[in-house]
């Protein structure tokens, strides 16, 4: 399939990076960049955006960062403000494998991703 003529995608790089963090809170910038074909600098800037907006928190663990998602944070667009980050993560994580997603680490004990999926 030729991807050269495509000018848009359904997911932004911010959504892709968020998805990577939801799947693996210990993921390295280099790994995320390689998976989604973006630069490490872009991943770093996106993580800074998400942290500044309150969607994730970074904690230094040894020489690495560990990320915690704030799943109860509302989405930014006015048309989606009634939805939380949890809805986006639930939609985006591990559907392609057909298996239940592992819940991401969250900022609050009540913020977990459901392991069941509706079909």
Secondary structure as the mmCIF struct_conf table of DSSP 4:
data_model
#
loop_
_struct_conf.conf_type_id
_struct_conf.id
_struct_conf.beg_label_comp_id
_struct_conf.beg_label_asym_id
_struct_conf.beg_label_seq_id
_struct_conf.end_label_comp_id
_struct_conf.end_label_asym_id
_struct_conf.end_label_seq_id
TURN_TY1_P TURN_TY1_P1 UNK A 4 UNK A 5
BEND BEND1 UNK A 10 UNK A 11
HELX_RH_AL_P HELX_RH_AL_P1 UNK A 13 UNK A 23
TURN_TY1_P TURN_TY1_P2 UNK A 25 UNK A 26
HELX_RH_AL_P HELX_RH_AL_P2 UNK A 29 UNK A 36
TURN_TY1_P TURN_TY1_P3 UNK A 37 UNK A 37
HELX_RH_AL_P HELX_RH_AL_P3 UNK A 40 UNK A 52
TURN_TY1_P TURN_TY1_P4 UNK A 53 UNK A 54
BEND BEND2 UNK A 55 UNK A 55
STRN STRN1 UNK A 56 UNK A 61
TURN_TY1_P TURN_TY1_P5 UNK A 62 UNK A 63
STRN STRN2 UNK A 64 UNK A 69
TURN_TY1_P TURN_TY1_P6 UNK A 71 UNK A 72
BEND BEND3 UNK A 73 UNK A 73
STRN STRN3 UNK A 74 UNK A 74
HELX_LH_PP_P HELX_LH_PP_P1 UNK A 75 UNK A 75
BEND BEND4 UNK A 76 UNK A 77
HELX_RH_3T_P HELX_RH_3T_P1 UNK A 78 UNK A 80
TURN_TY1_P TURN_TY1_P7 UNK A 81 UNK A 82
BEND BEND5 UNK A 83 UNK A 83
STRN STRN4 UNK A 84 UNK A 84
HELX_RH_AL_P HELX_RH_AL_P4 UNK A 85 UNK A 92
BEND BEND6 UNK A 93 UNK A 94
TURN_TY1_P TURN_TY1_P8 UNK A 95 UNK A 98
BEND BEND7 UNK A 99 UNK A 99
HELX_LH_PP_P HELX_LH_PP_P2 UNK A 100 UNK A 105
STRN STRN5 UNK A 106 UNK A 106
BEND BEND8 UNK A 107 UNK A 108
TURN_TY1_P TURN_TY1_P9 UNK A 109 UNK A 110
BEND BEND9 UNK A 115 UNK A 115
#
